[in-house]
Amino acid sequence: MLTNVILGTNDLDRAEVFYDALLALIGARQVMKNDRSILWKPGDGGSGIAVCTPHDGQPATHGNGTMVGLRAGSLGELTRIYETALRLGGSCDGAPGERKPGVHAAYFRDPDKNKFGVFFVQPTPGN
């Protein structure tokens, strides 16, 4: 359904360093870059994440109640993504943990305060 999610940034160079390292953990790489925006997509060409400076020239702000969800392939990957985000200048918005039986999540904000959730659902026996 989605082609991509676009997040605003006030510092494209800082965002590039943050997202290059973070999104590489889930197999995404830059597929487009210009003077205002950068787009990352996974190798399978699925949905992407882009950052851009606002077209109207006003400062980028994060959306209250807005969040991008990332799927982790394991608990270890969930933790690596979260810890990498913090190491790259992101901030904690909820440490890794089980949120309900079999559903694990961690929450962080990028340097522009855009919110992310990373999710891993443990497979149930027989599935």
N, C-alpha and C positions, 0 to 999 in steps of 0.2 A: 504494500500500500504506500509506503513512504519512499521517496527518492533520497531525501537527505533532511537533516536538521541543521539550521543555521543559527549560530550564536554570535552575539556582538562582542567585539573586543575594542579596547582603547590602545592596544599595543600589539600589532600584528606580529612583530618579531618575537616577542615574548610568548605569544600564543603558539607560534610555529614550533618553538623549542619544546614547549609543554606538550602539545598534541603529537608531534613527531614521536617522542619517546613513549608517551602514554598509549597511543593507538597502535603502535607497533606491537604491543603486548597481545593484541587481539587480531593481528594480521592485517591491519589497515596501513595504507601508505598514501602519500600525496598523489592525487591524480590531476589536480588543477591548482594553479597559483597565478595571481595577478597582483597589481599594486594595492588592491583593497580586500582580497579574500584568498582563502586556501581551502581546498576540499580534500578530505581523506575518505577512501573507500577500501573495503576488504578486497582480497584477491578474487573473490567470486563475483564482484561487481554489484553486490547488494547495496543496501542503504548506506549513506555516508553521513559524515559530520563535517560541517564547514564553519569557519569563523570569518567574520568580515567587519570592517569598520562601517558604521552606519552611513547609508546613502545620503541622509539629510545633513551630515556634518556635525550633528549633535553627539555628545558623549554616549557611548554604549552603556546600558544599564541591564542588570539581570532581572528576570521576571520573577515576581513574588508568586510562588505556587507553581512555577514551571520547573520541570526536571527532565533530563535525558536519562533513559535507562539503558545500561549495557549488560549483555548476557555474558557471564563467565562460564567456562567449560568445566571448572572444578573449584573447590574451596581454595586451593592454592593459587589459582589464577585470580580469583576474587581478591584475595589478600595482596597479591603482587600489584594488581591494578590500583587498589586503594593506597598502598604504601608508596608506589611510584608517583601517584598524583600528589601526595603530601611532600615527597622529596623534591618534586619539581616546582613547588611553590603553591600548591593547592592547600585547602584547609579542610579539616575534619567537620563533617556534618552528621556523623553517626558511624562509630567504629564497626568493623566486621562482627557479625554475630547472627545467630539464628533468630529470625523474626517471628516465625511460626513453625510448627513441626515440618522439617525438611526444606524450609525456605530460608536461605541465608542471604544477607544483604550488607552492604557498606555504602556510606554516603559521603561525598566530598564536594567541594566547590573548586572550580578552576581559579586562576589568579584574577579573573574578572568577576568572580562570585557567581558564575553560572553553576547550577546544581546538577549533580550526577548521582545516580544510584547504580550500583553494580549488584547483579543478582545471580544466584546459583540455586537451582532446585535439585535436590538430591533425587536420583531415580528411585522409584519404588520397586520392590521385588517383583519380577515378572514383566517389568516395562523397560 
